[in-house]
Amino acid sequence: MRTPETIPITATYRSSFSAICVRFNSNLGDVDIDVMNSSTGDVWSWTVVGGNIMAVLPISGDNGMYTITFTLANGDEYEGEFEL
């Protein structure tokens, strides 16, 4: 039986300032973050410097389906989806 992998990142959307707040549970090194609104085609990209515990990533806040992708320096990738 496989043990589920613990995801080292938590992301929440804050509507009061149209931003995604990202929390890293450990030092993951540099992390590339891409957010795409598939309804509008808008794309945002950031590189968060390793060692930062939290990042605030402003987006438009437009309605739509979003995909967020985290790519770690070692090539591991995490992806999530959300709707606004």
Buried (B, 14 or more C-beta within 10 A) or exposed (E): EEEEEEEBBEBEBEEEEEBBBBEBEEEBEEBBBBBBBEEEEBEBEBEBEEEBEEBEBEBEBEEBEBBBBBBBEEEEEBEEEBEB
